[in-house]
Amino acid sequence: MELADYFRVALIALSIILVFLVMIQVRGGGFGDMFGGSDLYRTRRGVERTVFNTTAVVAGLFLIVAFMTAYFN
């Protein structure tokens, strides 16, 4: 296996993790907000903040690995 293959595997793994992290972030009521639900400002606390920060870090790693994959191809 070449170095580019390792980057491709890492890119696939990071994309799966990133999709999972984005999907578990719940903001508001979802479907109920379409029909006039409240849009109150809330601060992130506890686990919600940790998931948000982890999502940002994984997104940054995803971008770096994507650029490295493109460079080594």
PEJOTA-V309321 format. One record per backbone hydrogen bond with DSSP energy under -1.0 kcal/mol. CO is the residue of the C=O (numbers start at 1). NH is the residue of the N-H. E is the energy in kcal/mol with one decimal. If there is no record, write none. Layout:
CO/NH/E
CO/NH/E
This chain:
2/6/-1.2
3/7/-1.8
4/8/-2.0
5/9/-2.1
6/10/-2.4
7/11/-2.3
8/12/-2.1
9/13/-2.4
10/14/-2.7
11/15/-2.1
12/16/-2.0
13/17/-2.2
14/18/-2.7
15/19/-2.3
16/20/-2.1
17/21/-2.6
18/22/-2.3
19/23/-2.2
20/24/-1.6
31/34/-1.1
45/48/-1.4
46/50/-1.9
47/51/-2.8
48/52/-2.0
49/53/-2.7
50/54/-2.5
51/55/-2.3
52/56/-1.9
53/57/-2.1
54/58/-2.7
55/59/-2.4
56/60/-1.9
57/61/-2.5
58/62/-2.6
59/63/-2.1
60/64/-2.2
61/65/-2.9
62/66/-2.4
63/67/-2.4
64/68/-2.4
65/69/-2.5
66/70/-2.1
67/71/-2.1
68/72/-2.2
